[in-house]
């Protein structure tokens, strides 16, 4: 299915273009930065995401310090993403017929207020683990209405030929913030305390809010669906499930998220209980995951030009499993930092490849809903796995929990190689032309 090429023209100070109109030639990674609105949105998002990672790293460490339990860390992490499981399909539907820019504005403002409230509770010594859980859950609800609209607005700001570059650069700024944010968060935790981390996050939302007021996007051409929001969601689910390539991509990603990406909830325990370090150690490890993902952005572009996405996905999962198994045995900070870097690289190459295929093969009016299902399995399922492996860590040990997770991802990767037809159709339209063979889907 090709993206709709009949959208209105979006004019800015740098260039005039039709967002989803095919351009001649092959756009380089940084060619897309000529798009003014895309570039300033990227800058605002980077500042806001640095604040978010300062907040998240401080939050997980605070919970570990308050409770001493990896299961509680997994529980708070789950609260942050739990609303995805129940609300993301509705949020994706809204992103397909409401003004995406305004939807992002409202959700960003809500998250800003919640972060400020969390800082105030700590400042006045009123915070309990259950209050933190409740506010984190509220933050998750605001986030779930932000993310599908955010993922869907990127293709509205770039040309179709620049879509892979746009997605890669958006992922790069997010993951560079994941390197800088936890490092700053560790410093702030040590010097100022968790409350200041939450206040700084609240202020950082202003950057993306200001940018959203400056950019211009065309609202979706579709109006409120006649069958209601749930009918709209069901229509999207039927469309996605009816295409083998999208169904298989999301099934694969769901298993990878549950067993693989759940390791994030174990990192505070790795720093505190295995490496016997404080917040600085946790910030470094989490930061190196983000650094690896940031460095992998140009690699994603190169890989997507030279290999089928289906092959990139399988090899990335295999590399990830080997690295996670290695981390389960390692008790040296320097080696764990190198492994964390590799985990960031392999995660980015896998999820960006799936993201590119999904966004390039659906029409604009379906993009919000397919992104909602992508977010459901990418970020909604991994915290459930994090809670499970947190319990395993508490009952057995952290290396055992991490080792089981790594072994499960290895089984997933080997199964994908053994049953080659499963991911064979997970390719973008230009790959079908470049690598001609009988694709599925």
SENU-327003 format. One record per residue: residue in three letters; x, y negated, z negated of N, C-alpha, C in turn. Coordinates in steps of 0.001 Angstrom, whole numbers, padded with zeros to 6 digits, always signed. Atoms other than C-alpha are relative to their C-alpha. Example, Ala and Ser with C-alpha at 12.3 -4.5 7.8 and 13.67 -1.06 7.14 Angstrom:
ALA+000890+001190+000000+012300+004500-007800+000900-001200+000000
SER-000820+001190+000060+013670+001060-007140-000770-001090-000730
//
This chain:
UNK+000839+001177+000000+000000+000000+000000+000882-001237+000000
UNK-000830+001182-000077+001481-003371+000938-000577-001102-000869
UNK+000465+001151+000757+001327-006473-001181-000733-000942+000929
UNK+000804+000922-000793-001192-009041-000008+000863-001137+000509
UNK-000849+001023-000591+000457-011489+002350-000794-001220+000428
UNK+000845+001107-000417-002378-014000+002643-000233-001003-001109
UNK+000187+000912+001125-001880-015961-000572+000262-001443+000431
UNK-000197+001408-000300-001899-019761-000654+001463-000370-000122
UNK-001378+000461+000054+001314-021676-000179+000265-000688-001329
UNK-000409+000596+001260+003127-022648-003357+001168-000931+000283
UNK-001014+000971-000366+005137-025848-002925+000698-000492-001241
UNK-000737+000602+001095+007903-027049-005187+001077-000907+000566
UNK-000979+000982-000430+010765-029516-005069+001147+000603+000764
UNK-001130-000653-000649+013251-026966-003757-000370+000611+001333
UNK+000334-000740-001208+011381-025021-001137-001494+000162+000106
UNK+001396-000309-000243+008008-024364+000447-000067+001411+000534
UNK+000031-001392-000421+007049-020745+000795-001332+000610-000351
UNK+001153-000805+000368+004262-018248+000732+000502+001101-000911
UNK-000619-000875+000995+004943-016216-002464+000179+001440+000442
UNK-000112-001405-000345+004260-012774-001001+000167+000202+001503
UNK-000203-000110-001425+005076-013522+002597+001374+000579+000267
UNK-001263-000665-000312+007807-011296+004050+000937-000973+000696
UNK-000975+000860-000629+010918-013302+004886+001025+000845+000729
UNK-000994-000724-000769+013511-012296+007420+001305+000041-000783
UNK-001274-000156+000670+016855-011066+006219-000170+000633-001355
UNK+000015-000660+001299+017796-009546+002904+000498-000967-001055
UNK-000339+000996+001002+017769-011880-000086+001011+000553-000987
UNK-000973-000392+000997+020780-011771-002406-000571-000176-001391
UNK+000480+000028+001379+020491-011525-006167-000356-001407-000438
UNK+000203+001345+000508+020778-015278-006761-000708-000918+000992
UNK+000746+000793-000970+018973-016471-003618-001336-000440-000572
UNK+001317+000278+000568+015734-016358-005583+000026-001210-000938
UNK-000094+001142+000898+017044-019093-007918-000270-001321+000716
UNK+000411+001200-000735+016253-021589-005138-001454-000350-000275
UNK+001397+000244+000340+012653-021259-006297-000062-000743-001327
UNK-000039+000857+001194+012277-024138-008774-000836+000566-001142
UNK+000885-000452+001063+009302-022805-010698+000487+001296-000626
UNK-000531-001255+000524+010813-019329-011019+001210-000261-000897
UNK-001241+000249+000729+014140-020734-012214-000253-000659-001356
UNK+000240+000650+001295+012767-023052-014900-000805+000903-000930
UNK+000712-000968+000839+010392-020325-016092+000988+000981-000616
UNK-001031-000918+000475+013397-018019-016400+000778-000629-001160
UNK-000760+000695+001044+015272-020639-018456-000813-000112-001289
UNK+000846+000105+001189+012347-021256-020804-000210+001336-000678
UNK+000195-001342+000549+011758-017540-021209+001242+000472-000751
UNK-001236-000424+000650+015408-016996-022100+000096-000578-001409
UNK-000056+000632+001321+015285-019506-024964-001006+000662-000943
UNK+001033-000616+000825+012022-018019-026242+000367+001429-000383
UNK-000359-001387+000286+013316-014450-025966+001159+000114-000985
UNK-001052+000022+001019+016460-015315-027931-000640-000120-001379
UNK+000709+000140+001268+014136-016485-030696-000732+001264-000405
UNK+000729-001243+000295+012057-013308-030407+000929+001074-000534
UNK-000932-001034+000457+015113-011079-030796+000635-000350-001340
UNK-000413+000409+001343+016338-013139-033750-001051+000456-001013
UNK+001125-000395+000853+012895-012526-035277-000054+001512-000192
UNK+000173-001455+000084+012720-008808-034432+001131+000682-000760
UNK-001121-000625+000708+016204-007936-035642-000061-000320-001492
UNK+000144+000367+001411+015641-009871-038880-001140+000781-000651
UNK+001155-000720+000530+012248-008178-039315+000345+001444-000338
UNK-000320-001412+000240+013546-004609-038956+000992+000156-001147
UNK-000968-000092+001085+016494-005262-041245-000641-000341-001346
UNK+000714+000372+001224+014261-006966-043811-000802+001178-000545
UNK+000801-001149+000414+011966-003933-043880+000883+001123-000536
UNK-000937-001020+000476+014916-001554-044248+000515-000355-001397
UNK-000485+000448+001296+016220-003631-047161-001096+000086-001074
UNK+001106-000003+000966+012790-003885-048823-000396+001409-000422
UNK+000559-001333+000254+011864-000191-048556+001049+001104-000044
UNK-001003-001056-000096+015037+001779-047818-000425+001169+000867
UNK+000580-001122-000749+012940+003905-045459+000046-000241+001505
UNK+000037+000064-001468+013455+004590-041742-001430+000150+000513
UNK+001395-000158-000402+009798+005625-041571-000735-001340-000064
UNK+000627+001319+000088+008725+002152-042758+000487-000915+001125
UNK-000515+000776-001137+011003+000567-040162-000754+000386+001272
UNK+000767-000471-001153+009305+002741-037553-001447-000461-000059
UNK+001387+000436+000157+005904+001779-038989-000190-001466+000354
UNK+000088+001424-000337+006545-001967-038729+000224-000208+001493
UNK-000231+000072-001445+007955-001505-035231-001246+000438+000760
UNK+001245-000462-000617+004773+000418-034380-001078-001083-000090
UNK+001005+001058+000155+002604-002406-035759+000176-001087+001049
UNK-000290+001023-000998+004315-004794-033348-000541+000378+001369
UNK+000391-000457-001329+003342-002647-030366-001289+000823+000007
UNK+001221-000807+000081+000272-000740-031617-001154-000577+000833
UNK+001105+000540-000808-002189-003181-029960+000096+000341+001483
UNK-000156-000379-001404-000729-002178-026603-000841+001230+000309
UNK+000712-001251-000244-002294+001257-026967-001496-000213+000194
UNK+001448+000201-000016-005789-000190-027392-000458-001171+000872
UNK+000445+001236-000648-005821-003566-025658+000678-000316+001321
UNK-000773+000429-001166-003286-003628-022832-000781+000157+001301
UNK+000782-000172-001225-005714-002290-020204-000956-001177+000201
UNK+000877+001176-000070-008130-005117-021035+000823-001235+000363
UNK-000866+001139-000306-005261-007623-020979+000419+000012+001474
UNK-000358-000108-001412-004234-006322-017551-001145-000405+000903
UNK+001174+000401-000767-007770-006773-016272-000146-001520+000004
UNK+000087+001457+000085-007831-010375-017526+001052-000673+000876
UNK-001076+000576-000816-004510-011022-015770-000306+000074+001486
UNK+000357-000125-001409-006132-009991-012488-001081-000969+000443
UNK+001013+000954-000458-008932-012568-012548+000019-001334-000747
UNK-000177+001283+000647-007949-015321-015021+001276-000667+000489
UNK-001230+000723-000326-005300-017993-014508+001125+000551-000884
UNK-001063-000663+000767-002144-016110-015549+000820-001004-000800
UNK-000790+001004+000704-000276-019295-016484-000691-000422-001295
UNK+000740+000416+001193-003008-020381-018912-000097+001128-001022
UNK+000048-001146+000905-003275-016871-020363+001306+000137-000770
UNK-001307-000053+000655+000458-016882-021101+000149-001147-000995
UNK-000086+001163+000891+000228-020381-022621-000703+000262-001333
UNK+000782-000238+001213-002482-019381-025102+000673+001052-000881
UNK-000616-001075+000787-000735-016172-026162+001333-000438-000599
UNK-001264+000501+000542+002640-017921-026585-000248-000917-001194
UNK+000326+000888+001121+001044-020584-028804-000429+000801-001230
UNK+000424-000842+001121-000569-017876-030935+001198+000658-000675
UNK-001186-000639+000575+002752-016051-031405+000852-000999-000767
UNK-000754+001041+000700+004417-019323-032384-000571-000234-001403
UNK+000643+000248+001288+001896-019908-035173+000187+001172-000970
UNK-000163-001186+000861+002199-016336-036479+001428+000084-000530
UNK-001400-000006+000450+006015-016536-036601+000209-001040-001095
UNK-000108+001047+001012+005724-019810-038553-000639+000453-001319
UNK+000685-000487+001204+003257-018220-040988+000848+001038-000729
UNK-000839-001022+000633+005625-015300-041595+001173-000651-000746
UNK-001081+000719+000660+008461-017704-042392-000472-000686-001275
UNK+000533+000675+001184+006256-019641-044813-000258+000984-001138
UNK+000226-001011+001043+005274-016462-046671+001304+000374-000703
UNK-001289-000333+000604+008921-015578-047210+000538-001177-000806
UNK-000528+001190+000684+009821-019152-048147-000604-000163-001387
UNK+000674+000144+001292+007237-019183-050949-000075+001317-000775
UNK-000109-001289+000706+008055-015599-051975-001357+000674-000167
UNK+001328-000598+000035+004542-014377-051138-000097+001261+000851
UNK+000050-001108-000958+005485-011655-048667+000058+001348-000709
UNK-000065-001405+000399+004756-007992-049323+000120+000812+001285
UNK-000156-000829-001186+005343-005079-046974-001306+000079+000786
UNK+001283-000093-000697+001614-004936-046213-000372-001308+000682
UNK+000220+001277-000666+001393-008662-045441+000874-000108+001251
UNK-000889-000011-001166+004384-008296-043136-000584+000894+001088
UNK+000623-000911-000959+002644-005345-041501-001178-000695+000703
UNK+001183+000646-000573-000565-007385-040994+000383-001105+000981
UNK-000424+001081-000894+001206-010403-039494+000686+000541+001249
UNK-000646-000623-001152+003296-008164-037265-001043+000570+000951
UNK+001098-000510-000821+000093-006510-036051-000675-001137+000767
UNK+000587+001170-000672-001361-009963-035264+000916-000491+001118
UNK-000964+000389-001034+001807-010849-033379-000100+000947+001185
UNK+000132-000994-001064+001399-007634-031408-001240-000219+000849
UNK+001234+000268-000746-002169-008550-030447+000206-001162+000966
UNK-000285+001131-000885-001026-011921-029077+000941+000418+001129
UNK-000973-000459-001000+001882-010229-027291-000653+000808+001106
UNK+000582-000906-000975-000322-007680-025568-000773-000772+001080
UNK+000689+000802-001006-002319-010431-023820+000973-000854+000809
UNK-001032+000758-000710+000910-012157-022802+000703+000834+001073
UNK-000944-000763-000816+002881-009308-021244-000503+000357+001402
UNK+000433-000298-001376+000717-008139-018299-000056-001251+000878
UNK+000040+001250-000763+000176-011756-017237+001411-000443+000369
UNK-001396+000379-000280+003925-012399-017530+000578+000849+001125
UNK-000525-000887-001031+004871-009352-015476-000641-000286+001359
UNK+000725+000227-001249+002238-010262-012871+000294-001353+000622
UNK-000217+001338-000534+003217-013918-012522+001323-000114+000755
UNK-001302+000079-000669+006805-013228-011386-000146+000119+001517
UNK+000155-000072-001458+005767-012049-007877-000767-001178+000589
UNK+000704+001183-000491+003543-015157-007617+000963-001148+000271
UNK-000948+001110-000087+006664-017343-007810+001134+000250+000974
UNK-001096-000337-000915+008987-015550-005359-000566+000608+001278
UNK+000399-000646-001246+008865-014252-001807+000132+001517-000137
UNK-000003-001460+000097+008287-010544-001211+001405+000572+000131
UNK-001358-000500-000215+011846-010045+000041+000881-000222-001225
UNK-000784+000320+001193+013099-011528-003255-000520+000701-001252
UNK+000667-000579+001166+010916-009388-005509+000963+000804-000871
UNK-000946-000795+000790+013647-006925-006559+000960-000900-000759
UNK-000901+000941+000664+016011-009823-007317-000709-000732-001128
UNK+000755+000697+001035+013298-011667-009241-000213+000862-001226
UNK+000212-000931+001113+012494-008624-011352+001311+000250-000750
UNK-001297-000272+000625+016191-007925-011965+000477-001191-000825
UNK-000432+001182+000748+016926-011518-013025-000871-000240-001221
UNK+000877+000108+001162+013881-011592-015289+000430+001005-001064
UNK-000493-001009+000942+015114-008358-016868+001350-000408-000577
UNK-001326+000414+000462+018628-009820-017073-000086-001059-001090
UNK+000109+001027+001043+017560-012922-018987-000569+000593-001286
UNK+000573-000643+001179+015468-010767-021310+001078+000776-000764
UNK-000989-000847+000658+018367-008425-021995+001223-000782-000456
UNK-001052+000866+000533+020961-011187-022318-000456-000605-001314
UNK+000529+000496+001268+018681-012634-024974+000043+001091-001063
UNK-000070-001114+000942+018666-009172-026551+001418+000221-000494
UNK-001386-000032+000474+022468-009439-026796+000263-001163-000960
UNK-000271+001194+000803+022567-012996-028140-000881-000039-001245
UNK+000952+000120+001101+019439-012829-030333+000375+000793-001245
UNK-000362-000770+001206+020420-009956-032664+001305-000466-000634
UNK-001265+000498+000550+023956-011362-033023-000245-001259-000822
UNK+000359+001198+000761+022549-014747-034043-000852+000369-001201
UNK+000857-000436+001097+019944-012971-036153+000799+000512-001179
UNK-000841-000523+001080+022658-011180-038124+000667-001136-000763
UNK-000635+001158+000657+024438-014484-038805-001016-000753-000850
UNK+001050+000728+000721+021176-016170-039815-000432+000773-001247
UNK+000373-000822+001156+020262-013246-042092+001004-000149-001133
UNK-001051+000059+001015+023591-013412-043890+000082-001388-000627
UNK-000245+001360+000473+023827-017202-044170-001262-000697-000533
UNK+001199+000773+000319+020201-018403-044392-001173+000842-000491
UNK+001103-000861+000392+017846-015457-044851-001014+000193+001112
UNK+000941-000389-001046+015036-013873-042857-001014-001097+000309
UNK+001017+001027-000243+012648-016815-043314+000431-000975+001093
UNK-000490+000927-001022+014861-019065-041180+000009+000650+001381
UNK+000096-000710-001280+014981-016395-038475-001404-000133+000577
UNK+001382+000127-000460+011188-016552-038293-000331-001443+000401
UNK+000227+001403-000365+011160-020385-038264+000652-000323+001356
UNK-000697+000245-001272+013710-020455-035435-000774+000626+001153
UNK+000815-000624-001042+011572-018021-033449-001215-000864+000324
UNK+001169+000859-000226+008539-020269-033929+000363-001206+000861
UNK-000434+001150-000790+010479-023249-032559+000333+000392+001439
UNK-000438-000410-001340+011788-021244-029596-001167+000151+000972
UNK+001159-000123-000886+008268-020713-028248-000305-001306+000727
UNK+000255+001288-000635+008139-024428-027454+000655-000081+001374
UNK-000707+000062-001281+010655-023898-024623-000848+000554+001133
UNK+000792-000605-001068+008445-021565-022619-001342-000700+000150
UNK+001257+000738-000095+005297-023538-023459+000179-001253+000842
UNK-000276+001198-000804+006842-026734-022028+000164+000361+001469
UNK-000217-000415-001387+007960-024895-018892-001315+000383+000668
UNK+001286-000409-000573+004514-023382-018363-000877-001200+000347
UNK+000734+001216-000317+003076-026898-018422+000544-000686+001246
UNK-000643+000650-001144+005503-027894-015640-000167+000760+001312
UNK+000057-000781-001236+005128-025035-013155-001410+000020+000562
UNK+001287-000087-000694+002330-024525-010629-000145+001389+000595
UNK+000317-001288-000618+000759-021228-009687-001451-000008+000452
UNK+001374-000146-000455-002367-020278-007802-000701+001048-000850
UNK+000756-001025+000732-004991-018528-009949-000375+001142+000932
UNK+000428-001111-000847-005986-015065-008685-001253-000353+000782
UNK+001130+000311-000872-008439-015241-005792-001283+000678-000474
UNK+001178-000746+000443-010768-012738-007460-000689-000705-001159
UNK+000775+000554+001107-013523-013795-009861-000272+001104-001009
UNK+000308-001002+001019-014831-012029-012946-000725+001172+000635
UNK+000588-001161-000666-015671-008469-011895-001466+000191-000357
UNK+001441-000175+000214-019366-007716-011461-000301+001145-000967
UNK+000206-001141+000879-019007-004442-013337+000487-000217-001412
UNK-000508+000280+001333-017562-006153-016415+001467+000405-000132
UNK-001431-000261+000207-014066-005892-017877+000309+001496-000029
UNK-000278-001432+000086-014306-002179-018684-000118+000671+001371
UNK+000104-000527-001356-015505-001425-015155+001217-000348+000826
UNK-001210+000445-000677-012543-003422-013880+001190+000866-000392
UNK-001091-000855+000501-010173-001406-016079-000114+001402+000597
UNK+000215-001357-000524-011710+001905-014956+000336+000056+001483
UNK-000344+000056-001415-011385+000843-011326+001513+000067+000198
UNK-001458-000033-000092-007670+000192-011871+000565+001358-000364
UNK-000480-001320+000415-007172+003484-013698-000228+001042+001091
UNK+000279-000940-001083-008843+005414-010866+000954-000209+001173
UNK-000924+000315-001099-006691+003623-008301+001388+000557-000293
UNK-001340-000445+000379-003478+004392-010193+000079+001525-000051
UNK-000016-001458+000132-004389+008003-010995-000187+000687+001347
UNK+000253-000601-001307-005479+008612-007424+001205+000001+000922
UNK-001225+000029-000805-001996+007830-006063+001069+000812-000728
UNK-000917-000902+000705+000455+010600-006868+001285-000699-000416
UNK-001268+000657+000324+003505+008322-006783-000113-000839-001276
UNK+000149+000831+001204+002135+005891-009416-000293+000869-001220
UNK+000314-000905+001103+000709+008679-011566+001261+000681-000521
UNK-001208-000716+000417+003985+010596-011605+001031-000930-000624
UNK-000948+000963+000570+006076+007489-012257-000369-000337-001436
UNK+000437+000364+001346+003987+006580-015300+000074+001178-000962
UNK-000155-001188+000852+003962+010156-016636+001459+000162-000415
UNK-001434-000117+000304+007760+010289-016396+000412-001070-001008
UNK-000372+001098+000885+008108+006872-018051-000561+000207-001404
UNK+000586-000212+001324+005773+007878-020890+000835+000967-000834
UNK-000853-000952+000728+007939+010865-021838+001338-000639-000355
UNK-001276+000677+000263+011115+008787-021516-000149-000997-001152
UNK+000219+000993+001052+009640+006080-023740-000170+000661-001361
UNK+000280-000643+001279+008385+008442-026440+001264+000593-000620
UNK-001178-000686+000542+011587+010447-026812+001270-000846+000070
UNK-001243+000736-000204+014225+008043-025514+000019-001364-000659
UNK-000040+001383+000474+013342+004435-026269-000356-000123-001472
UNK+000311+000008+001435+012200+005365-029780+001255-000146-000861
UNK-001239+000077+000782+015876+005306-030840+000206-001391-000607
UNK-000160+001360+000518+015597+001517-031406-000376-000061-001488
UNK+000438+000008+001396+013739+002189-034676+001017+000666-000932
UNK-000999-000689+000818+016696+004299-035859+001279-000823-000177
UNK-001254+000751+000042+019365+001628-035342+000287-000666-001348
UNK-000335+000499+001344+018979-000071-038766+000564+001093-000906
UNK-000516-001115+000785+019495+003345-040366+001390+000412+000435
UNK-001341-000320-000498+022487+004028-038117+001021-000949-000600
UNK-000935+000984+000543+024127+000799-039269+000166+000152-001513
UNK-000053+000011+001471+023241+001128-042962+000432+001336-000584
UNK-000198-001305+000649+023303+004868-043701+001139+000825+000607
UNK-001056-000792-000663+025754+006304-041143+001305-000775+000062
UNK-001215+000805-000143+028212+003464-040485+000316-000786-001273
UNK-000180+000694+001281+027750+001956-043988+000361-001471+000201
UNK-000199+001417-000296+027521-001574-042632-001271-000772-000339
UNK+001138+000854+000305+025211-004521-043258-000704-000466+001257
UNK+000772+000550-001109+023079-006689-041011+000869-000296+001216
UNK-000888+000311-001124+026092-007649-038905+000217+001216+000886
UNK-000179-001221-000788+026608-004038-037838-001222+000321+000828
UNK+001244-000230-000733+022970-003628-036890-000152-000992+001149
UNK+000098+001019-001051+023021-006910-034956+000940+000281+001157
UNK-000961-000323-001062+026124-005844-033047-000487+001147+000878
UNK+000455-001165-000765+024690-002461-032045-001177-000375+000901
UNK+001165+000404-000786+021354-003902-030928+000405-000991+001092
UNK-000484+000965-000985+023186-006739-029185+000702+000656+001168
UNK-000707-000676-001085+025373-004357-027177-000963+000765+000908
UNK+001027-000581-000869+022242-002563-025942-000472-001059+000996
UNK+000434+001086-000868+021063-005911-024594+001065-000422+000982
UNK-001088+000369-000896+024477-006730-023148+000110+000985+001154
UNK-000046-001004-001060+024483-003454-021233-001103-000202+001015
UNK+001108+000244-000910+021066-004218-019781+000235-001252+000836
UNK-000295+001231-000742+022191-007731-018815+001023+000255+001108
UNK-001052-000286-000986+025322-006492-017055-000530+000887+001115
UNK+000534-000938-000999+023236-003857-015254-000866-000673+001065
UNK+000895+000662-000962+021118-006474-013406+000551+000022+001434
UNK-000522-000114-001377+023452-006736-010359+000084+001449+000469
UNK-000070-001414-000354+023862-002961-010477-001339+000497+000517
UNK+001332-000393-000456+020097-002553-010101-000203-000391+001457
UNK+000145+000457-001386+020157-004616-006904+000800+000888+000940
UNK-000854-000827-000865+023067-002622-005465-000560+001411+000132
UNK+000549-001355-000043+021552+000727-006404-001265+000063+000854
UNK+001257-000003-000746+018163-000218-004956+000205-000207+001489
UNK-000288+000163-001426+019809-001099-001639+000665+001231+000603
UNK-000775-001122-000529+021792+002104-001355-000548+001380-000348
UNK+000535-001293+000412+019766+004838-003046-001511-000107-000198
UNK+001428-000041+000267+016139+005877-003354-000243-000185-001497
UNK+000304+000228+001413+014534+004719-006582-000233+001307-000750
UNK+000250-001279+000671+013479+008294-007330+001298+000637-000498
UNK-001291-000560+000416+017147+009344-007482+000616-000844-001121
UNK-000523+000883+001050+018147+006301-009557-000641+000344-001339
UNK+000746-000297+001229+015458+007161-012105+000512+001285-000642
UNK-000440-001291+000549+016598+010780-012499+001408-000082-000582
UNK-001380+000083+000495+020311+010007-012835+000097-000921-001209
UNK-000006+000893+001162+019606+007137-015245-000484+000731-001252
UNK+000513-000765+001143+017560+009438-017498+001036+000997-000502
UNK-001028-000970+000396+020324+012049-017471+001134-000698-000751
UNK-001073+000748+000664+022997+009467-018363-000443-000453-001392
UNK+000535+000445+001287+020784+008094-021137+000020+001138-001020
UNK+000071-001135+000929+020310+011551-022674+001378+000384-000533
UNK-001371-000333+000419+024044+012260-022744+000503-001025-001010
UNK-000457+001068+000897+024736+008900-024384-000689+000073-001357
UNK+000722-000062+001276+022022+009303-027015+000458+001195-000831
UNK-000559-001144+000717+023304+012758-027900+001367-000341-000583
UNK-001311+000435+000499+026778+011237-028210-000121-000885-001226
UNK+000194+000888+001144+025493+008548-030577-000425+000784-001243
UNK+000448-000794+001155+023895+011220-032780+001165+000646-000737
UNK-001174-000631+000631+027361+012693-033451+001019-001026-000476
UNK-001063+000984+000218+029343+009444-033666-000158-000728-001331
UNK-000001+000732+001268+030313+007752-036930+001006-001147+000025
UNK-000973+001079-000173+032649+005080-035524-000665-001171+000700
UNK+000690+001161-000546+031402+001548-034824+000409-000286+001434
UNK-000465+000362-001337+033575+000917-031761-000595+000931+001059
UNK+000555-000963-000952+032381+004108-030053-001512-000192+000123
UNK+001447+000227-000045+028764+003434-031012-000349-001246+000810
UNK+000238+001208-000801+029018-000042-029471+000120+000317+001492
UNK-000156-000392-001407+030277+001471-026210-001200+000824+000460
UNK+001172-000812-000340+027441+004005-026268-001238-000879+000118
UNK+001143+000913-000054+024899+001260-027027-000003-000783+001313
UNK-000127+000697-001280+026192-000656-023994-000496+000898+001139
UNK+000424-000943-001037+025710+002447-021826-001488+000286-000050
UNK+001443-000200+000125+022207+002987-023204-000766-001174+000620
UNK+000623+001168-000611+021349-000557-022158+000040+000050+001511
UNK-000149-000106-001457+022682+000013-018635-000982+001019+000563
UNK+000830-001073-000550+020855+003298-018085-001496-000300-000171
UNK+001410+000363+000189+017579+001999-019546-000447-001013+001043
UNK+000373+001047-000954+017581-001089-017327-000116+000558+001417
UNK+000069-000541-001359+018340+000840-014131-001232+000873+000188
UNK+001179-000860-000099+015524+003287-014886-001291-000817+000037
UNK+001291+000695+000093+012735+000914-015939-000151-001060+001084
UNK+000102+001002-001070+013587-001805-013383-000341+000658+001329
UNK+000321-000715-001240+013429+000768-010583-001481+000366+000045
UNK+001425-000328+000047+009992+001957-011697-000850-001270+000141
UNK+000712+001273-000078+008840-001652-012151-000052-000515+001439
UNK-000063+000469-001389+009980-002571-008620-000949+000787+000890
UNK+000882-000827-000823+008143+000358-007057-001454-000351-000258
UNK+001396+000298+000337+004921-000405-008917-000434-001350+000559
UNK+000397+001345-000424+004929-004126-008104+000027-000158+001517
UNK-000121+000177-001449+005932-003722-004461-001033+000792+000791
UNK+000917-000865-000742+003319-001102-003575-001473-000237-000315
UNK+001407+000287+000288+000139-002639-004991-000334-001425+000431
UNK+000452+001328-000385-001924-005616-003878-000074-000910-001221
UNK-000053+000971+001086-001911-008803-005917-001165+000164-000971
UNK+001168-000081+000871-005439-008331-007244-000011+001241-000884
UNK-000109-001201+000822-004428-004944-008710+001228-000052-000910
UNK-001302-000002+000655-001041-006003-010081-000098-000112-001516
UNK+000130+000138+001450-002175-007083-013551-000374+001304-000661
UNK+000444-001266+000593-003886-003769-014178+001084+001072+000072
UNK-001053-001025-000062-001045-001581-012921+001144-000356-000944
UNK-001014+000388+000962+001383-003632-015014-000449+000303-001434
UNK+000484-000330+001346-000851-003062-018038+000236+001469-000321
UNK-000271-001420+000231-000521+000699-017610+001502+000263-000120
UNK-001467-000078+000118+003228+000290-017095+000430-000387-001412
UNK-000343+000461+001343+003444-001667-020357-000489+000987-001051
UNK+000548-000988+000936+001236+000899-022097+000983+001134-000236
UNK-000896-001147+000163+003669+003731-021431+001429-000436-000325
UNK-001374+000458+000228+006861+001623-021555+000186-000487-001436
UNK-000189+000600+001318+006326-000318-024783-001053+000435-001022
UNK+001015-000438+000943+003175+001167-026286+000281+001361-000592
UNK-000228-001375+000447+004368+004759-026573+001291+000137-000811
UNK-001286-000166+000690+007986+004277-027730-000085-000253-001511
UNK+000080+000157+001458+007028+002886-031191-000650+001189-000708
UNK+000580-001220+000584+004891+005997-031781+001100+001033-000191
UNK-001150-000890+000131+007989+008054-031078+000948-000473-001088
UNK-000871+000545+001040+009979+005702-033320-000488+000353-001395
UNK+000561-000379+001299+007597+006393-036213+000267+001476-000296
UNK-000248-001433+000172+007901+010165-035676+001461+000270-000354
UNK-001417-000275+000240+011689+010119-035503+000497-000684-001272
UNK-000312+000573+001304+011808+007794-038524-000324+000980-001119
UNK+000354-001027+000990+009985+010481-040522+001002+001149+000031
UNK-000988-001083-000108+012361+013134-039172+001315-000415-000647
UNK-001239+000505+000593+015293+010939-040195-000075+000009-001516
UNK+000153+000010+001459+013910+010532-043721+000024+001415-000582
UNK+000121-001369+000512+013197+014274-044104+001255+000836+000248
UNK-001202-000769-000329+016303+015678-042380+001212-000937-000084
UNK-001064+000999-000030+018898+013099-041326-000128-000777+001293
UNK+000062+000813-001213+019343+010338-038782+000668+000692+001187
UNK-000599-000701-001141+021794+012328-036594-000897+001106+000554
UNK+000914-001045-000479+019264+015187-036445-001120-000614+000824
UNK+001096+000660-000718+016456+012835-035410+000468-000506+001363
UNK-000518+000544-001259+018588+011124-032767+000403+001117+000955
UNK-000385-001129-000842+019908+014448-031497-001196+000666+000657
UNK+001225-000578-000566+016393+015840-031014-000525-000890+001124
UNK+000470+000940-001019+015408+012691-029109+000855+000092+001266
UNK-000895-000098-001153+018478+012915-026857-000183+001298+000765
UNK+000208-001292-000652+017916+016614-026162-001305+000018+000791
UNK+001294+000050-000695+014276+015950-025223+000101-000772+001308
UNK-000179+000772-001238+015297+013283-022694+000819+000796+001012
UNK-000782-000832-000919+017865+015687-021236-000888+001047+000673
UNK+000938-000958-000585+015130+018291-020737-000863-000687+001059
UNK+000800+000763-000958+013027+015613-019007+000781-000244+001296
UNK-000817+000289-001184+015881+014649-016665+000268+001258+000817
UNK-000279-001252-000708+016774+018252-015813-001256+000508+000700
UNK+001264-000411-000627+013103+018995-015134-000274-000806+001264
UNK+000207+000835-001181+012963+016072-012706+000888+000441+001152
UNK-000884-000532-001049+015956+017485-010820-000501+001347+000503
UNK+000466-001337-000381+014473+020996-010848-001263-000066+000856
UNK+001245+000164-000761+011041+019860-009604+000098-001296+000798
UNK-000357+001198-000765+012252+017412-006969-001218-000729+000570
UNK+001167+000635-000600+008810+016768-005536-000741-000926-000939
UNK+000776+000771+000967+007536+015192-008755+000235-001502+000157
UNK-000319+001423-000144+009331+011852-008302+000313-000400+001440
UNK-000407+000248-001378+009869+012129-004552-000684-001223+000601
UNK+000740+001118-000564+007188+009558-003752+000179-001310-000740
UNK-000193+001227+000778+008370+006995-006333+001064-000850+000676
UNK-000896+000832-000804+009937+004638-003784-000769-001222+000491
UNK+000631+001216-000508+009246+001097-002602-000152+000103+001514
UNK+000246-000096-001445+007995+000451+000968+001249-000104+000853
UNK-001206+000142-000822+011387-000672+002281+000891+001237-000080
UNK-000776-001232+000106+012969+002542+000980-000544+001083+000925
UNK+000591-000979-000915+010533+004599+003016+000563-000200+001399
UNK-000578+000300-001318+011888+002824+006099+001497+000294+000036
UNK-001458-000175+000018+015543+002994+005016+000428+001452-000128
UNK-000352-001394+000261+015567+006592+003852-001138+000897+000500
UNK+001145-000731-000553+013122+008309+006223+000030+001476-000351
UNK+000257-001407+000263+011818+011624+004969-001444+000078-000459
UNK+001428-000085+000347+008338+012945+004116-000264-000312-001458
UNK+000297+000390+001358+007509+010959+000973-001428+000334-000367
UNK+001347-000216+000509+004497+011703-001201-000661-001336-000303
UNK+000692+001159+000503+001849+009246-002310-000636-000822+001061
//
